[in-house]
Amino acid sequence: MLKKRSVMLSGHATSVALEPEFWVILDRIADARGLSHAGLLAWVDETRGRQPLASACRLLALEQAGRPDD
């Protein structure tokens, strides 16, 4: 089941629906970077190019999950 989070990006309200497992990883990334989940989503939005936001979030989470713990 997808979990939806709402956020303001570039002055527009939007929402992102991801599986809870992805949100866990994204929350860890945000914590490590000192960002809120909205701040992390804003960064993803700014750097994703033409990729859909949800896809960019999933790829970031998978990239992070594939890295060994420091």
N, C-alpha and C positions, 0 to 999 in steps of 0.2 A: 504494500500500500504506500502511495506517495504522501509525503508531508510537504505542505505548501508554506512558504514564507513570503511575506510581502515586504517590499522595500521601495524607497524612492531612488531612482537612477536618472541622472540628468534631468531632474525636475519632474519626472513622470513616475506615477505609482505603477509598479509591476509586481508580479509574483513569480516565484520559481518553485516548481514541484519536483522534488527528488526523493529517492528512497532514503529512509532514516539512516541507513549505513553510510551513505554519502555525506549527510549532514554531520554525522559524528566526526568524520575525517576533516570536513571543511571547518567545523568549529575548532578542532585542534590546530589547524593551519592558522586560523584567525587569532587564536590565543598566542601562538608562537610569534606572530607578527605584531601583536599588540593592537589588533583590530577587533571591532565588533563584527557580527556576521554581516551587517549592512555594509560596513567598510570593506570587508573582503569581497562581497558581491559587487561593490562599486569598482574595485580594482580589477576583478575578472571582466566586468563589463567594458572597462577602458582598454583592456589588453586582448580581447577575444577576437578582434577582427570581424569577419562575416559569420563566424560560427554562432549557432544559437546559444543563448546564455546557459540553459540547462546542460547542454553538451559540454560547454567549456568548463562548467563546474564539475561535472563528472570526470572529465579528463584531468583536471587539476587534482582531484581527490585520488584518482588512480595513479597519477604520477607520484604523489606523496606517499601513497600506500606501498609503492614499489621500492621506495628508498629505505635503506637500513636505518634503524634508530641511531641517533647520535648520543 
